[in-house]
Amino acid sequence: MDFSKVSSKWLLFCFLLLLVVETKGENEEKRQVYVVYMGAAPSDSKDFLRESHLQLLGSVLRRGEKAENTLVRNYKHGFSGFAARLSEAEASALRRKPGVVSVFVDPVYKPHTTRSWDFLQQSLVIDSTPNSDSVPSAATADTIIGLLDTGVWPESQSFSDNGFGPVPSRWKGICMEGSDFNSSNCNKKLIGARYYATDEAPFTPTALSNANSVRDEQGHGTHTASTAAGNSITGASYYGLASGTAKGGSTGSRIAMYRVCSSFGCPGSQILAGFDDAVADGVDLLSVSLGASAYYRPDFSEDPIAIGAFHAVAKGITVVCSAGNDGPTASSVVNAAPWILTVAATTIDRFFESDILLGGNRSAIKGKAINFSTLDKSPNYPIIDGGSAKSNSSDVTSASHCEPGTLDGSKVKGKIVVCMHSQSDSTKTIKLQGLQDLGAFGTVFANDMENYVASSYNNFPVSEIIVQAANDVFTYINSTKNPVATILPTITVTNFKPAPVVAYFSSRGPSGQTRNLLKPDIAAPGVNILASWIPTSTGVPKGQKPSSFNLVSGTSMACPHVAGAAATIKAWNPTWSPFAIRSAIMTTATQVNSDKAPLTTASGSAATPYDIGSGEVVPTAALQPGLVYDLTTRDLLLFLCNYGYNSSKISLISNNTNGFSCPSNSSTELISNLNYPSIAVSGMKQNEIRTVNRVVTNVGSQDETVYTATVNSPAGLDVKVVPNKLKFSKSYKSLGFQVVFTMKNSSSQGDLFGSITWSDGTHTVRSPFVVATAN
């Protein structure tokens, strides 16, 4: 072709057209991992299931492209589905295929972390204590607890198998060898270990430095596993703090670790793989201390934890999950599916005190933190308010909060700096790094939000005080020519009152997904919990060796407390369903603290069921609950109907439908009728009447017994239980009742809380309720 005869405009047009086509082709080829969820796994051969998945995958790929090359994972035990690298067009094509429930981009979740068992078993047995002679020892609970987490440090004393008998014959799992981890790292205590490696973006070599191993590199999984079922270890402490005996809630239980998280996060495809393998391996319970952000609320059919938990529970496996760390914001609770036991976090009766001493023989200012300050114990160090150390280019407010780049280094060097802190600020870690870089000798953070939670600062002198105390410090600074102070190293204060208190970070209800289902379910210790950790050189005090333990906070720490309690209940009642176990834990919870006063939040307000669910777990009382609220497969199917799923979708999700179809009157309002141990009713108007149904089953030692109901209801709301007496016998182990709510007073607006309690004189079976009025 003679290009000299072609116009320049035509050549430019052809070039742009080729560029557009090439760019379009690149976009079409861009792939990422998607999860294809296909509901319950059929009873067919697992190999056949894999082949059917490959066939389905191949049907949307380009001609000649092999499905095996795009397949990432295959799910075939607890449920059916796969993860694959797909383009958006290919994912859309799969969504339209018969037999597919959902197709979604592989999400990345996070672990929920930011002397506890002795506190639960001794201090909180206030309302109901079973006969101690009939209570099984946690050391004899030969259950298998699986954990989906960051891995495990097998050399920890918490996982020694001294004194353990043979591994239960029902166990079908493996000890997966990997980098710095071999089969000998498992034993009769740590009986199973699996990991799920990936080379898929956005993961980086740094984020997955040891992805091909179950060995824990972050400490989180080791901490949660030892909290749930670690051996009893005397002489435990974190560099002398919180000294005593560290032990799990069910010391006799076996542990199986499924590493689904790296330092980058926890991909949903790996979470699902962990659930799938755990079902096949034969765990009795699953403890899952991770989840989505409160600001990302996928539908249940696109939530890896909700999907995996649904099918695990269908196999009789209790699934316990953390509620999230996005509190105290309302409606921040996650892992809120009704087949999950959702756990909030509270404090225990231990406080880590680090006081500030001011010059002039003034009284010490009580602070909290974990630090190993080497400052003189006499107030010899200049102390300054961050605002008065501002740089010329900064405003006073930002400098008073010690925001990075706002302080004059010449004014900070060699001084203790007092910094205000609020939730919207830069993190304390970032602020602290800036202060250290400027040569500060120590820091005092002032805020009211984080009461009761002691952050770890280790070798740098830091204490945290409330704003009222900070005002006293500012008064001293402003009235003294040369103000001086010091920060004392942390000491452990035991028998601290009141306890428990709801942690400020613990996510709150109501659930944004299910207003007619109360979440969280239960609260448990999750603040500064001492448990096993991985060896690390970070933060080691001078002259000491790395600690085998750590003090960590989060609903991540609360979750394994409840998992340990559930494991003991399971050992005591091996035929109980996951729902009966949950009911026992919820209905025997306490709502009072160590002062025998109502539980409160960290801000001092009264704790509501949106904060604590049914209350603080009391493990010993939960062993003999008297009555339980149980659920059947049909109950869950009806929930899915009322939630909004149609019959065809439900028939894919569950293979136990047996011709089930959704009632024509299905509605979200009827979710209140799910046979749950708590009650939630939303959208009530003045003079409106709502009736809620429940069924309880007698699991007490006496077949012939009578329970009587008492109601605690708020003003403006009339609550009646019909009948208010239940007479159980050998022939009638399960009995139903109704709760009739009538909104009487138009001035009663918002969320109204109360409770219904059944008692036979020996057992106390309490159910909280919340009635939300129409806006």
N, C-alpha and C positions, 0 to 999 in steps of 0.2 A: 504493500500500500504506500502511496506517495503522501507522506504526512504533510508535505509542503503545501498540498492543496486542501488540507482540512483546516477549518477555521479554529482559532485559538479558543473561542467560546465553546465549540463542540468538544474539543479536547478537555477543557476544564470540566464540562458537564460529565463526560465519561469518567474522569478521574474521581469526581465527587460521588458518582453513582457507585463505582467500585468500592470507595471508602465506606459508604453507607452499608452496602451489602456485606462487606467484610466485618464491619462493626456489629451488624445484626447477627451475623454468624457466630461471632465471639460471644455475644450476650446469650445466644441460644445454647451455646456449649457450656456456659458457666454453670457449674454444679455445686451443690452442697448436700449435706446429709439430711435426708428426710426419714421420718418414721412412718411406716405404713402399718396401721393397726387394723386387724381383721377379727377381733373379738375372741371368743373362747376357742381353745384348741380342740379340734375333734379327736375322737378316740382312734383315728387312723394311725398308721405307722408314721413315726417322726421323720423317717427318711422320705416318705411320700409327701409329707407336709412341706419339707424343704424343696422338693422338686416342683410342687405346685406353686410355691412362692417364686421360684426361678422362672417358671413358665409365665406367671402373671407379670413379673418384672420385665421379661423379655418382650412381652406384647406391646410395650410402650417405648422400647429402645429403637434406635435406628437399625436398619437391616444390616446384618453382619456383626453387630455389636453383641458381645457375650454378657449375659446377665451376671455371670460369676464375677466379672471384673468390676461391676458397680455395687455388688452386694457387700454390705458392711457387717451386718449381723442378721441372724435368723432366730426368731422366737417360736418355740414349738412345745414347751412343756406346760406352763401355766396358762398360756394364751397363744394366739396365732398372729404372726406378723413378721415384719423384717425392717431393717434400716438399710438404706441404699443411697448412693450418690446420684442425685437426679437434678435435671433442670426443672425450672418452674413449669414448663410445658408438659414434661413427663409426669411431674407430680399431679398436675391438673387432670391429666388423662387417667391416672390411677384412681383419683377420687371418684371418677365416673364408673369404675369397674364394679360389677356385682360382687358382693362378699366383702367389700372394703368399708370399715366403719369410719375411719378418718386417716388423713395424710397431713402431716405437719412438719415444719422445719425442726430439726433436732435442737431443743432448747438447752441452755446451760444453767443449772441451778447452783446454789451455794450452800455450804454447811451453815447451820444456824448458830454461830458462835461469835461471840465478842470476847468433912466430918458429918456429911449429910445424912447417911443412913442411921446413925445413932440418934440424930435429931428426930427423924421421922418415926422411929420405932419406940422412942421413949417420951419425947416431949409432946407429941401430938396425939397420943392416945387419950383423948379427953372425953369423947362422947360415948364410945363403944369399944370395949375390949373383950375379945373372945377368951374363953378358958385357955390359959397358956399351956396347960398340959395337952391340949388337943391341937395346938398349932404346930405345923411342921417346921423344921429348921430349914432356913434357906440353903444350908449346906447339903441338904439331902434332895434338893429339887433337880433331878436329873433330866432337865429339859434342854433343848437346843435353841439358843438364841442366835439368829443371824443378824448381822449388821451391814447395811449399805453405807459405806463411809470412805475414808481416805486410806485405809489399810491398817496394819497392826505392826507393833514392835514385839516380835515373838519372844525375845529374851527377857521381857519384863517379868518380875516375880508374880505379877497378877495372873499370868497365864501358865504358871508351872502346873504340872499334872500330878504332883506328889499327893498320894492318897486317893487318886481317882481310879475307878474300875475300868473295865473294857468300854470301848466306844459303843453306844447303843446300836443294836443290829439294824434298826430302822434307818440309820444314817447311810446315804448313798452318795455323799459328796466326795470331793477330792482335795488334795493339798497341791495346789498348782505351783510348779517350780518357776522361778524367774530370776531376775537380776538380784543377787545377794539374798536369795530366798530359795531354800530347797525343801524337799519333803520332810527332812528331819526337823524343820522348824515347827511342824505341827506335832501334836501329841494328844494325849487323852483329854486335855482341857481345850486346847485350840485345835479342834478336829477338822476344820475346813478352811480353805483359803483360795480365793479366785481373784483374778484381776482382768481388766478389759482395756487393752491397749488400743490406741488409734493413731493414725498418721494424718488425720483429716484436719485441714484448716478450720478454725483459726488457732489451733494448737501449735505451739512452738516447741523447739527442742528444750528451751529453758523451762517451760511449763510442764514438760513431761520428761524431766531429767532421769526419772527412774520409773517410767510408766509400765515397763514390762516386769512388774513385780507387785506382790501384795505388801511389801515392806512400806510402812508408813513413813512419809517424809515430812508430814505437817504436825503430827501429834494428835489431831482431832479424833481419828478412829481408835487409836490406842486409849485415849481418855474415855470415850463413850463406852468402849467394850469393857474396860475395867470398872466403870461405874455400874454397868448393867450386871456383870457377872464375874468381876475380878476376885481373886483370892483375898483372904484377909491377911494384911501385911502390917505388922506392928512396927513402931518406930518410923512411920512415914511422916514426911513433912516437906515443905518447900523452903529449903534453906533455913530450917528452924521455925518457920511459920506454920500454923495449923497442924502442929505435931500431934500424933496419935496413931490410930489404926485406920488404914485405908482399906475399904472392902466394897465389893459390889453388892447389889441388892439380892442376887441369887447366886451365892458363891458356889453352889453345887452344880450350876448349869454349865453346859458345854458352849463353846463359842465357834461360830463360823463367820469369817470376814469376807465380804465381797467389796473389793476396792473398785468403786465407781467414780471416784473423784481424784483430780490432780490439783496442783496449786492454782490452775486456771479455773477450775470449777467442776461441776458434775454433769456431763452430757446426759440428756434424757435417754438416748439410745443405750448408754451403759447402765443407767438406772433400771431400765426395763430388762436388760440382760441379767442384772443381779436378781431382780424379782423372779425371772423365768427360771434361772438356775436354782434359786433357793427353794422354789416349789418342788423341783425334781429331786433336790438333795435331801429333803425331809426335815427342814427346820420346823420348830414349833411356834416360834415368834419371830417377828422382824422389828428391829429398832432402826428408825430412819430419821437421823438428825440433820435433815437438809430439806430444801424446798425452793419454790419460786419466790420472787420478790412480791410484796403486797401490791405492787403496781403492775404486776403481770399476772392476770387471772385467766388462764386458759380454761376452756370448757373441760369437764371431766373426761370427755373422750379424746382430748388432746393434751392431757396432763399425765406425764409418765408415772408419777407417783400414784395418782388416782387409778390409773389403768392397772398398774402392777399390783396395787393393794387390793383392788376389787377381786382379781383372780386368785390372789394369795388367800384372802379371807374365804373365798368360795371353796378352797381346799382345807379350811379349818385352821389357817394360820392367823394368829392375832398380829395386826400391824399397828405399831405405835409410832407416831410422828410428832416432831416439834411444830409448834404453832407459828414460829417466825419471830424475828427480832426487830420488827418495824413499829413497836409500840413507842409511846402510849397512844398513837393515832388510832382513832376508832375505825372499825372495819378493816383492820390490817391483818387479821388472822388468815393463814394459808393452811393447806392440807386439811380442808374442811369437809371432805366427803364423809357421808354417814357410816361408811364401813371402816373408817380410820379412827383410832383413838388419839385425839389431838391434845397436846400438852403445853400448858403455859408455864412460866418460870416464876419462882419466888425465892426469897432469901432463907437462910437458916440462922441459928442463934450464935453466929460468929461474926466478929467485926475486926477489920484490920485498921488499927488506929495509928496515925502518924501525925503527931501534934506539932504546932508551930509555937515556939517560945519567942516572945517579944521582949525587948529591953525594958529596963525600969521596973523589974520585979512584977511585971504584970502576969495575970493568970494565963495559963496555956490556952491556946485556941485549938479545940479538938478538930482534927482532920482525919481523912481516910486515904489510904493508898497502900500500895505494896512497893516499898523502896528499902534499900539497904544503905541509907545515907551514912557517909563517913564524915559529915560536918561535925564540928565541935558541938557538944551538947549545951554549951553556953551561947547566948545570943550575941555573937561577935560579928555578924555579917550584915552589911548594909542592905536594907530592904526598900524597894521602890515600886510604885504603882506603874503599870505599863503605860498608862496615859501620859504620865510625866516624862516618859522616856521616848516620846514620839520623835520621829525624824522630821526635818523641815518640810518634807513633801507629803506628810501624812496628816490625817485628821485624828482628833483625840479619841473618838469612839473606836475606830479600828485599832489604834495603838493600845487602848485600854484592854482590848481583847487579844493583844499580842499577835495580830495577824501578820503573816510573813511579809517582810519588806517594809513594815511600818515603824520599826524601832531604830533608834540611834545606838549603834554598838558602843560608842564611848560612854553612854549613860547606863548601859546594861552590864558591861563587863565587870565581873567580880561581885555582882549583887544577886540577891534573891528578888525575883520579879513576880508581882501579883498580877494575874491575868483573869479577866472575866471570860466566861465561856458559855456559849449557847449552842443550841442544836443546829443552827444555820451557819455556824462558823466553820472554818477549816478544822480539820481533826486535831486533837490534842497532840498526836504524834508529829504532825507537820509543824505545829507551833513550837513544840519542844525542840525539834531539830534546829529550827531557826534560832531559838534562844541559846542552845548549846554552841552553835556556830558563832554567836556574838560574845560568848564567854561568860554567860550567866552562871552563877554558882548553884542556883536552885530555882524552883518555880512553885507558886501556889496558884492553883486553878480554883475559881469561884463559880459555882453554878448550883442550882437547886434541882435540876432535872435528874441527875445521876445519883441521888441519895442511895445509900446502902451498897452500892457497887464499887469495889475498890479496884482501880486499874493498876496494872503492873508497870512500874518504871525502873525497877531493879536498881542499878547502881547510881542513877542520877537522882538527887534529892528533890522529890516532888510530893506535895500533899494537896488534897482537894477539900474545900470547905464550902459551907452554904453561904448564900449571899449576905445573910444577916451577920455572920461571923466576919465576912470580908469587910463589911462596913465598920466593924470594930477595928480591924487592921488598918483601914484607911484613916480612921479617926486618929489612931496612934501615929501613923506616918505623917499626917498633916499637922499634928500638934507637937511634934518632936523635931529638934534641930538636926540631930543625926540618928535617925531611926535604925535600929539593928534587930536582927532576928536569927533564928536557926530552925532547921527542919529536922525533927527527930526520926530515927529509923522506925520502921513499922513494928508494932507489937500485936500479938493476937489476943483479942478480948473474947472470952467465951461466955455463955449464958446471956448473950446480948438480947435485950428486949426492946420493942416487941418483935416477935418472929412467929410465923413467916410474914413477910410483906411482899406484895406483888412487885416484881422488878420493873423498872421504868421501861426497859426495852421490850418486854414481853408483848407480843402482838395481841390486839384486842378484837373482840367481836363487835357488832354482829358480822356474820359472814356475808360478804357481798354476793355470794352465789346462792345461798340458801337461807333467806331471812326466817323461814319457818322451821329452821333447825338450829339449835343453840350450839355455838362453838366459841371458845375452846371447850373441851370436855372436862378437863381436870388440871390442877396445878401441882408442881413438884419443885424441889430445890434445883435452882439453876444459876446461882450467884456464887462466884468464887469457890467452886467445887474442887476439892483436892482429889486427884486421880492420877494414874500412871501417864507417863509422857515419854517422848523419844529423847535420847541424849542430844543435847545441844550446847554449844559454847556461848550462845547469845545470852547476855544478862547474868552471867555467873558472877557472884560476889567474889571479891579478891580473896585468894587463898582457899577457895572451895572448889570441889569437883562438881561437874554438871549433875543436877538433880534428876532423879528418876520419876519425879512427880511434878505436877504443875497445878496452879490455881486458875481456873478458866470459868467464864460466865457465858450464858446463852441458853435459849430454849433447847439447844443441842444437848446441854447437860441435864436438863429436866427430863427429856424424853427417855434416856436409858434408866432413870430412876423408876419410871412407871413400867418400863419393859421388864426390869428386874422383879418388881412386885407382881406383874402379870405372869412371869415365869413360875413363881412360887404358887400362885393360884392354880395355874395349869397343872403343876405337879400334884397338888392337893385334890384337884378335880379334873382328871385327864379327859373326861368325856364332855366337858363344858365347851360350848361354842365360843368363838371370839367375842360374840355379842354378850353372852352371859358373863364372861370375864370382864368386859368393859363395864357392864352394869354393876358388878360387885365393887369395882374400883370407884365408880362414880357415886353410888348411893350410900357408901359408907364414909365419904370424905367429910372433913371437918371444915367449918366456916369461922372458927375462932382461933386466936393466936395464943401465944404462951402466957399472956396476961388474962386469958379467958374473956377477951373482948373481940368484937367482930374484926375480921381481917380488913386490912387497909392497903391502899396502893402506896407507892413511894412518895407521892405528893401529900399523903395524909387523908385522902378521901376514902369513903367506904368502898370496899371492893364489891363489885357486882358480878353476876354470872358472865358478863362480857369480859371480865378480867380473869376469872378463876374457874369458869364453868361451874361444876358441882362443888368445888372447894379444893382444899389441900388433901392429897392422897394420904391415907392411913393404912399402910400395908397389912398390918395384923388384923385390923377390923375387916378388911376386904376378903379375908379367908372365910368368913362366916357371915355372908350378907343377909341371910334369911330369905329374901325374895330377889328374883332377877327379872329384868326386862330382856327377853330374848327376841331374836329376829329369825325369819326364815328366808329362803330364796325368793319366795313370792313377795315378801315385804319389800325387798330391794328392787324387784321388778316394778312393783307399784310406785316406789319412789321415783324410779327412772321415768315412768309414765307421767307422774305429776311434775317432774322436773322439766318435761317437755320433749322427751324422746318418743318416737313412734314405735309401733309394735315390730316393724321390720328391723329397725336398728337394734332394738332390745334383743331380738332373736339372734342376732349376730353376736352381741356382747356376751350373752349367756346361752350355754347349750342345755340348760335345764328348764326351758320355757314350757315344754309339753303342751303345746297348743295355746299358750298364754297370749292374750291380747289385751291392750290397754282399755280400761273402762272409758265410756264415752264422756263421763263427767270429770276426767282427769284435770287437775289444776294445781298450781303451786300452793294454794290455800290448804289442800289436802296433805301436803307434806307434814303438817302438824300431827297427822294421825300415824306417822311412822312410830313403831313401838320402841321409842327411845327413852333412856332413863331421865331425860330432861324434856321440857316442853317449851316450844316457841310458837307464838301466834302473832301475826303482823297485820297491820292495816285495819284495826278495829275502830268502829265509829260509836258515837254515843247511842246507848240503848241497844246496841247490837249484841247478839248472843252467838257464841261459838262453842261447839261441843267437840271435845277431843277424846279419842278412844285409846285405852291402854290395856295390856294384858300382863299380869305378873305370874311367875311360877315359883312355888314354894320349894326351896332347896335346903331348908333347915332340917334339923335332926328330928323334929316332931311333925308327923303327918297330920295329926289333928291339932289345928291351931287357928286362932282368930286374930286378924289384924284390923286395927282401927285407924282411920285416916284423920289427920289434923291438918288444917290449912293456915298458912301465914300469908295474908294477902294485903296489898296496899290500899290506901283509901281511894274510893271511887271505882273500885273493881270488885264485883261480887264473884266469888269462886265457890262452887259446890262440887263435891265428889259423890257420885252415885254408882253403887251404894257406898256408904262410908264404913261398912264392915265387910270383910272378906273371910269366909269360913272355909278353910282348906281341910281336905281329908285324903285318904288313900285313893279315893275315886276321883277327887277333884284337886289335882296338883296345880292347875293353871286356871286363873279366874280373871275376868275382865271387869273394867270399870270405866266410867266416863267422868271427865272433868268439864264442867259447864262454866264458861266465862261470860259475865254480863258487864258491859261498860255502863256504869251508872252516872258518872260525873263528867260533864264536858270540860271541866277545868283540869282533869287528869290527862295531861298530854305527855308525849314522849314514850319512854320505855318504862314499864311498870314491872317490878320484880317481886317475886314471892316464892313460896315453896309448898309442897305437899309431902307429908311424912306419914308412912305406914309403920305401925309398931304392934308387936305382940307382947310387949313387956320385956322381951329379951333382945330382940333385934330392932334397929331403927333404920328404916329404908327411906331416904330423903331424895326428892326430885325437885330441883329448882325450876321455876318457870319465868318467862318474860313475855309480856304482852305489849306490843308496840302499837301505838294508836296511829290512826290515819292522819296524814299531814293536812 
